[in-house]
Each structure stands twice: as C-alpha cells, then as structure tokens.
C-alpha cells in the first residue's frame, strides 16, 4: 500500500515566477508590434478622406475660371469638412495648404495619443504629379 498522505501536487513558487517572467518577455516583444500595426492601419481612414478631398479639389479646380486651386479651401468644397470640431469619429485633422494655380498640399495630422506618437500623411499635387509621404508613426507609407 502506498502512502498518499505525503503526496503533494502543484506548482512551486519558482515555477510560477519563471512562467510569469516568460509571459512578460513575450508580451514585451509582441505588444509594440501590435500597437504599430494598429496605428498604421488607422492610416486607411486618412488615405480615404484625402482621396475624397483630392476629388473635391479637382472639381473646384474645374469650376473656377481660370482653372486654379487657389481659393479651393476645405470649408468651401462640396464635401463635408472631415475634421470639424467635435467629430468623434475622425482621428485626424485635415488641412489644405500651399495652393498654387497647379498644385496643393493636403495634410492629415494625427495627434499623439499615448501610446501612439504623433504623425501625419502629406499628399502633394504638383505639375510633376502626386507624391505621398509620412512623418512620425506614418513614415514609409506608400
């Protein structure tokens, strides 16, 4: 007959501490990449809205005589201002600047809300064509 009174099962304190350390190391490796991926995916909102603003600017350009982008400001375009005060669904602030007869610059700026750093997406229309660049957390956006 076996003596079952002294048979103790369970985890020792050392084993539990080792598991906690391993989980902590794995989380510290995975969470920054996760947050970066989430923040980069938010750029789809900005790119979609910038596309809408570009189309509105082209319509404004064609309606003015002579054709120019000067005077096509975000408040008088035929689309709703996506960054009006109090819009809870917009995480970007949009602006149109550097307007000339043949070009403009649209900026979608993201304020830095921890743990996400600030950044912006900049679309430039010039005679040579359209370029898209990013700053902050949107560096490398294509």
Residue frames as qw, qx, qy, qz and C-alpha x, y, z in Angstrom:
[[0.000, 0.887, 0.462, 0.000, 0.00, 0.00, 0.00],
 [0.412, 0.418, -0.013, 0.809, 1.27, 3.47, -0.93],
 [0.252, -0.555, -0.439, 0.660, 1.40, 6.32, 1.48],
 [0.216, 0.644, 0.450, 0.580, -0.75, 9.06, -0.14],
 [0.334, -0.862, -0.297, 0.239, -0.71, 11.39, 2.81],
 [0.401, -0.619, 0.222, 0.637, 2.66, 12.93, 1.92],
 [0.451, 0.297, 0.589, 0.601, 1.97, 13.08, -1.86],
 [0.073, 0.742, 0.205, -0.634, 1.69, 16.79, -2.65],
 [0.499, 0.409, 0.526, 0.555, 0.92, 18.05, -6.14],
 [0.053, 0.960, 0.213, -0.171, 1.01, 21.56, -7.55],
 [0.562, 0.656, -0.087, 0.496, 3.49, 24.17, -8.73],
 [0.586, -0.394, -0.255, 0.661, 6.32, 25.57, -6.72],
 [0.014, -0.910, -0.120, 0.396, 6.74, 29.29, -6.32],
 [0.289, -0.486, 0.543, 0.621, 9.84, 29.19, -8.51],
 [0.317, 0.279, 0.805, 0.416, 7.94, 27.57, -11.38],
 [0.123, 0.850, 0.507, -0.076, 5.21, 30.20, -11.20],
 [0.154, -0.829, 0.142, 0.518, 7.75, 33.04, -11.19],
 [0.337, -0.213, 0.693, 0.600, 9.53, 31.57, -14.23],
 [0.263, 0.548, 0.747, 0.269, 6.23, 31.33, -16.15],
 [0.005, 0.922, 0.282, -0.267, 5.36, 34.94, -15.27],
 [0.255, -0.645, 0.388, 0.607, 8.79, 36.10, -16.48],
 [0.335, 0.076, 0.780, 0.523, 8.41, 34.20, -19.77],
 [0.176, 0.751, 0.630, 0.090, 4.93, 35.65, -20.37],
 [0.124, -0.892, -0.057, 0.431, 6.25, 39.14, -19.59],
 [0.305, -0.412, 0.566, 0.646, 9.11, 38.80, -22.06],
 [0.282, 0.346, 0.794, 0.413, 6.79, 37.55, -24.80],
 [0.066, 0.872, 0.475, -0.100, 4.35, 40.40, -24.15],
 [0.194, -0.795, 0.149, 0.555, 7.12, 42.99, -24.25],
 [0.287, -0.177, 0.694, 0.636, 8.14, 41.69, -27.67],
 [0.169, 0.454, 0.811, 0.326, 4.64, 41.40, -29.15],
 [0.003, 0.806, 0.491, -0.331, 2.80, 44.48, -27.86],
 [0.076, -0.623, 0.204, 0.752, 4.89, 47.19, -29.56],
 [0.069, -0.027, 0.782, 0.619, 4.48, 45.49, -32.93],
 [0.035, 0.585, 0.811, 0.009, 0.75, 45.13, -32.29],
 [0.025, -0.800, -0.272, 0.534, 0.37, 48.85, -31.45],
 [0.096, -0.435, 0.475, 0.759, 2.42, 49.80, -34.52],
 [0.074, 0.215, 0.870, 0.438, 0.21, 47.66, -36.74],
 [0.011, 0.725, 0.658, -0.204, -2.96, 49.15, -35.26],
 [0.059, -0.741, -0.008, 0.669, -1.68, 52.70, -35.74],
 [0.092, -0.252, 0.653, 0.708, -0.57, 52.04, -39.30],
 [0.092, 0.422, 0.871, 0.236, -3.99, 50.56, -40.10],
 [0.034, 0.768, 0.427, -0.476, -5.60, 53.81, -38.99],
 [0.111, -0.396, 0.390, 0.824, -3.91, 55.39, -41.98],
 [0.146, 0.347, 0.829, 0.413, -6.64, 53.89, -44.16],
 [0.008, 0.821, 0.508, -0.260, -9.07, 56.46, -42.75],
 [0.132, -0.722, 0.159, 0.660, -6.71, 59.27, -43.66],
 [0.203, -0.148, 0.720, 0.647, -5.97, 57.93, -47.13],
 [0.134, 0.559, 0.798, 0.181, -9.66, 57.52, -47.90],
 [0.035, -0.878, -0.330, 0.346, -10.51, 61.02, -46.71],
 [0.202, -0.569, 0.375, 0.704, -7.53, 62.53, -48.55],
 [0.228, 0.165, 0.805, 0.523, -8.77, 60.81, -51.72],
 [0.063, 0.769, 0.636, -0.011, -12.20, 62.39, -51.22],
 [0.143, -0.836, -0.031, 0.529, -10.61, 65.81, -50.65],
 [0.282, -0.280, 0.597, 0.697, -8.47, 65.42, -53.78],
 [0.187, 0.461, 0.783, 0.374, -11.58, 64.68, -55.86],
 [0.044, -0.881, -0.423, 0.208, -13.33, 67.73, -54.38],
 [0.247, -0.671, 0.237, 0.657, -10.29, 69.89, -55.16],
 [0.274, 0.028, 0.722, 0.635, -10.30, 68.68, -58.76],
 [0.094, 0.709, 0.679, 0.166, -14.00, 69.60, -59.08],
 [0.169, -0.876, -0.153, 0.426, -13.28, 73.03, -57.58],
 [0.345, -0.388, 0.479, 0.708, -10.34, 73.47, -59.98],
 [0.223, 0.299, 0.755, 0.539, -12.58, 72.73, -62.98],
 [0.015, -0.813, -0.581, 0.024, -15.33, 75.10, -61.80],
 [0.230, -0.778, -0.002, 0.585, -13.08, 78.14, -61.38],
 [0.616, 0.646, 0.255, 0.370, -12.29, 80.37, -64.34],
 [0.586, 0.480, -0.646, -0.096, -9.37, 80.46, -64.97],
 [0.919, -0.223, -0.326, -0.011, -8.68, 76.99, -63.59],
 [0.179, 0.568, -0.574, 0.562, -6.72, 77.25, -60.36],
 [0.604, -0.329, -0.695, 0.210, -6.50, 75.60, -56.94],
 [0.134, 0.049, -0.348, 0.927, -6.17, 78.98, -55.23],
 [0.465, -0.138, 0.041, -0.873, -9.37, 79.64, -53.32],
 [0.785, -0.144, -0.539, -0.269, -10.34, 75.98, -53.02],
 [0.105, -0.424, 0.689, -0.579, -10.29, 75.81, -49.24],
 [0.149, -0.089, -0.978, 0.119, -11.54, 72.94, -47.14],
 [0.202, 0.380, 0.613, -0.662, -14.59, 74.83, -45.87],
 [0.495, 0.505, -0.005, -0.707, -15.98, 75.69, -49.32],
 [0.110, 0.191, -0.904, -0.367, -15.52, 72.34, -51.04],
 [0.686, -0.097, -0.282, -0.663, -18.54, 70.24, -51.97],
 [0.696, -0.139, -0.694, 0.120, -17.74, 67.64, -49.28],
 [0.581, -0.794, -0.122, -0.128, -18.23, 67.83, -45.54],
 [0.093, 0.747, -0.563, 0.340, -15.22, 69.02, -43.56],
 [0.821, -0.092, -0.562, 0.034, -13.91, 65.75, -42.11],
 [0.523, -0.072, -0.538, 0.657, -12.18, 67.39, -39.16],
 [0.250, -0.674, -0.130, -0.683, -14.86, 69.76, -37.95],
 [0.077, -0.352, 0.667, -0.652, -14.72, 70.40, -34.20],
 [0.622, -0.094, 0.494, -0.600, -16.48, 67.75, -32.19],
 [0.819, 0.262, -0.388, -0.331, -16.35, 64.98, -34.79],
 [0.656, -0.499, 0.545, -0.153, -15.66, 61.95, -32.59],
 [0.941, 0.203, 0.266, 0.044, -15.15, 59.57, -35.49],
 [0.582, 0.739, -0.203, 0.273, -12.22, 61.44, -37.01],
 [0.777, -0.512, 0.027, 0.365, -8.81, 60.71, -35.51],
 [0.550, 0.100, 0.231, 0.797, -7.05, 63.01, -37.97],
 [0.087, 0.814, 0.173, -0.548, -7.11, 66.74, -38.58],
 [0.625, 0.403, 0.472, 0.474, -7.14, 67.65, -42.27],
 [0.009, -0.817, 0.007, 0.576, -5.82, 70.80, -43.90],
 [0.680, 0.556, 0.302, 0.371, -5.16, 72.09, -47.40],
 [0.268, -0.836, 0.122, 0.463, -2.22, 74.43, -47.88],
 [0.315, -0.421, 0.558, 0.642, 0.36, 75.75, -50.32],
 [0.583, 0.598, 0.550, -0.024, -2.19, 76.23, -53.06],
 [0.103, -0.408, 0.416, 0.806, -0.99, 77.48, -56.41],
 [0.595, 0.385, -0.206, -0.675, -2.56, 77.51, -59.84],
 [0.710, 0.284, -0.600, -0.233, -1.33, 73.97, -60.46],
 [0.566, 0.048, -0.775, 0.277, -0.83, 72.36, -57.06],
 [0.562, -0.638, 0.080, -0.520, -1.70, 71.94, -53.41],
 [0.276, 0.228, -0.862, 0.360, -0.69, 70.06, -50.26],
 [0.732, -0.457, -0.216, -0.456, -3.19, 68.07, -48.20],
 [0.165, 0.350, -0.793, 0.471, -2.09, 67.11, -44.69],
 [0.773, -0.438, -0.351, -0.295, -3.80, 64.56, -42.45],
 [0.119, 0.511, -0.638, 0.563, -2.29, 65.07, -38.99],
 [0.753, -0.394, -0.525, -0.046, -2.70, 62.58, -36.15],
 [0.267, -0.777, 0.350, -0.450, -2.25, 63.99, -32.69],
 [0.403, 0.264, -0.833, 0.273, -0.07, 61.94, -30.39],
 [0.739, -0.436, 0.079, -0.507, -2.30, 59.98, -28.05],
 [0.129, -0.465, 0.863, -0.150, -0.28, 57.59, -25.86],
 [0.670, -0.432, 0.428, 0.426, 0.92, 55.00, -26.67],
 [0.650, 0.543, 0.386, 0.366, 0.81, 56.29, -30.26],
 [0.342, -0.370, 0.090, 0.859, 3.23, 59.02, -31.37],
 [0.371, 0.749, 0.133, -0.532, 2.09, 61.96, -33.45],
 [0.418, -0.067, 0.686, 0.592, 2.43, 61.74, -37.20],
 [0.453, 0.617, 0.109, -0.635, 0.98, 62.96, -40.45],
 [0.611, 0.282, 0.642, 0.366, 0.30, 61.89, -44.00],
 [0.079, 0.680, -0.117, -0.720, 1.12, 64.51, -46.62],
 [0.616, 0.438, 0.591, 0.283, -0.16, 64.36, -50.20],
 [0.072, -0.618, 0.183, 0.761, 1.34, 66.88, -52.62],
 [0.624, 0.622, 0.454, 0.133, -0.11, 67.68, -56.04],
 [0.157, -0.678, 0.295, 0.655, 2.35, 69.44, -58.31],
 [0.551, 0.623, -0.306, -0.464, 2.98, 69.78, -62.02],
 [0.184, 0.431, -0.879, -0.086, 5.19, 66.69, -61.89],
 [0.602, -0.194, -0.743, -0.221, 2.45, 64.57, -60.31],
 [0.667, -0.627, -0.001, -0.402, 1.24, 63.39, -56.93],
 [0.443, 0.292, -0.749, 0.397, 3.54, 62.33, -54.11],
 [0.720, -0.601, -0.174, -0.301, 2.62, 60.86, -50.73],
 [0.396, 0.364, -0.650, 0.537, 4.89, 60.98, -47.71],
 [0.672, -0.632, -0.366, -0.126, 4.53, 60.40, -44.00],
 [0.111, 0.591, -0.515, 0.611, 6.03, 61.70, -40.79],
 [0.499, -0.382, 0.538, -0.562, 6.18, 60.30, -37.27],
 [0.598, -0.047, 0.779, -0.184, 4.35, 56.99, -37.00],
 [0.745, 0.567, 0.298, -0.187, 3.46, 57.11, -40.72],
 [0.006, 0.706, -0.599, -0.379, 7.00, 57.23, -42.10],
 [0.163, -0.182, 0.929, 0.279, 7.27, 54.84, -45.03],
 [0.556, 0.463, 0.567, -0.393, 3.60, 54.98, -46.02],
 [0.192, -0.059, 0.702, 0.683, 3.03, 54.23, -49.69]]
